[in-house]
Amino acid sequence: MQSVTANLALLGRSVLDRVAAIGRAGMVLMQAVIARPDPLTSFPLLVRQLYSVGVLSMVIIIVSGLFIGMVLALQGYTILVDYGTEQAVGQMVALSLVRELAPVVTALLFAGRAGSALTAEIGLMKTTEQLSSMEMIGVDPLRRIIAPRFWAGLICLPILTMIFSAVGIWGGMLVGVDWLGIYEGSFWANMQNSVDFFDDVLNGLIKSLVFGVVVTWVAVFQGYDSVPTSEGISQATTKTVVYSSLAVLGLDFILTALMFGDL
Amino acid sequence: MDFFDDIIIDIKQLTFSRGDRYIFKNMDIRIPRGKVTGIMGPSGTGKTTLLRVIGGQLKPDSGSVLLDGDDIPHLGRKELFNVREKMGMLFQSGALFTDMSVFENVAFPLRVHTKLPEDMIRDIVLMKLQAVGLRGASELMPSELSGGMGRRVALARAISLDPALVMYDEPFTGQDPIAMGVLVNLIKMLNQALGHSSIIVSHDIKETLSIADYIYIIADAGVIAHGTPAQLEQNDSAQVQQFMKGLPDGPVPFHFPANNYETDLMEGR
């Protein structure tokens, strides 16, 4: 009987801890988002973060986009050629990329490349008392450290997603047209006819915007809330990648159901 | 001479707890203006916590911390950030911003709190760095400095806005004898030259006694003794004498509370 109560208490405590963490994460996000920026100081900080979060993630996004586009075209061709509809490879590559693969894979790569870096950076700032000393100097670290990183992630992910799609489609063309010999005219024409800007491209971008909020939010919060020890930072970085990846995959299903569910 | 004619910080009935453990219980401390006040005590008695309560980074359970009439625990977020402009704090690790050069670190408080023109900021930063003897290192990055130099840069940054109160968190820990001597002299000299009030949290008895005008010894969730260095050396309480002389055993036991030694050893059989 006693162990049942003890286990119940343990369960209750862990639920409470989680609820409290969600509350703290909400507070961090609120204070970072509602912080009214001073353009003179905030803009250079934002540009610097856009560079480290966005520009430095470009290589991994371009390389992955290229290979995923190439694989899609190759797989699509081997199936579609049996039905004599290999001209539809362009349409298949483009739709699967803009609707699904580009937002999701970019967000997952972004969580691994930029999210973990954000968590580790902020966590180390906390461990070395840089956040505390900033607070004592009278500067709110939520505004100075968290806000520019959050906005940079939010801005970068949709752009990286667009780059991923474009490079992926180009990769699909390399394989489909240049290698397997699909007629170029029908490759592009089928794509043009079937991909709708609002239904497909815009919905994909909305997804990437939502993923951008979630991944960056998880990353900055895990860093800010980390236990200031080396073990704490390693746990926080792991949590960032695990939580944000799971959140991206879960949200992707919900968003897809909302956007394309009634078809 | 009475130290307490003019006080900068008045802590009244401060209670702070972590879980079930009281760190401070109804503690009163007054910090005289323009003097160097030492807060000493064994490790783990909450000396750093006290600085963080004064800085408003931790909120006490009850009690008041008055800095020139502002009750710090009860200030709003914005007012708190304003009051902090009157304080400088030297962290144990130095806590320099690793992505900025020495110059930018010292200039940081000036840039965010003043609208001074760039050439004036440059002059002030160089003056502060000159005061700590590191003007020549202004272009170095924090990773290129030794521990003692890092702490001096952090000191220059802490005084860059000419605060009314400078708090030092274990300034002497882990320093070699030369760096220690330099820091002791600097703290004393800056306090006299700039006229601010200093609080030094430390367990380095010799160094703190040599520069403090007044000392509080905290242990057991409260102040166990206070007075000038001379008065404390005369204090005949066993607890104070143990701490002042660095004796391994006494009222503060050498052994962590444990079961009976013999029973513990026999239990394994």
Interface residues (C-beta under 8 A of the other chain):
Chain A: T41 T128 E129 Q130 S132 S133 M134 E135 M136 I137 G138 V139 D140
Chain B: G55 Q57 R77 F81 N82 R84 E85 M87 G88 M89 F91 Q92 S93 A95 L96 F97 T98 F108 P109 V112 H113 A154 R157
